[in-house]
Amino acid sequence: MVSGARTQAYSGNRSVARKLALQALYRWQLNAGPWQDLVQEFGDAEDMPKADREYFRALVEGVWHAREALDARLAALADRAPDLLDPIEHAILLVGLFELTSRLEVPYRVAINEAVSLAKRFGATDGHKFVNAILDRAARELRPAEH
């Protein structure tokens, strides 16, 4: 496998992991429980064989543990409280903010683009614009040297 093909497969696996993390975190917002239950529940998802399973687990566990800090940051960035957000967009923003704060190996543009892509696919009609604006604002604060 050539380096470019390996990178493409790697990023594709992470994209699927983000999608599954979004679904798990959406479910968690509707029916709270331990992160381990989410990892187990989504471990048999149809797309899991195509996902970076470890990255999925890291996202779900990381967001679950950092949810209060992530929501506090989100509240400072958004024009409404996190609990008033659409659950899909809230979950997408939690994943994006987690990547910006805790997964520094992920370039900020990748974190934002992946979140916008998920919002276009699963969110409300113009939800991707809101997600883009919030995460761009966050990236300017969290990663000024990169931005």
Secondary structure, DSSP 8 states (H G I E B T S, - for coil): --HHHHHHHHHHHHHHHHHHHHHHHHHHHHS---HHHHHHHHTT-TTGGGS-HHHHHHHHHHHHHHHHHHHHHHHHHSSS-GGGS-HHHHHHHHHHHHHHHH-TTS-HHHHHHHHHHHHHHHS-TTHHHHHHHHHHHHHHHH-TTT-
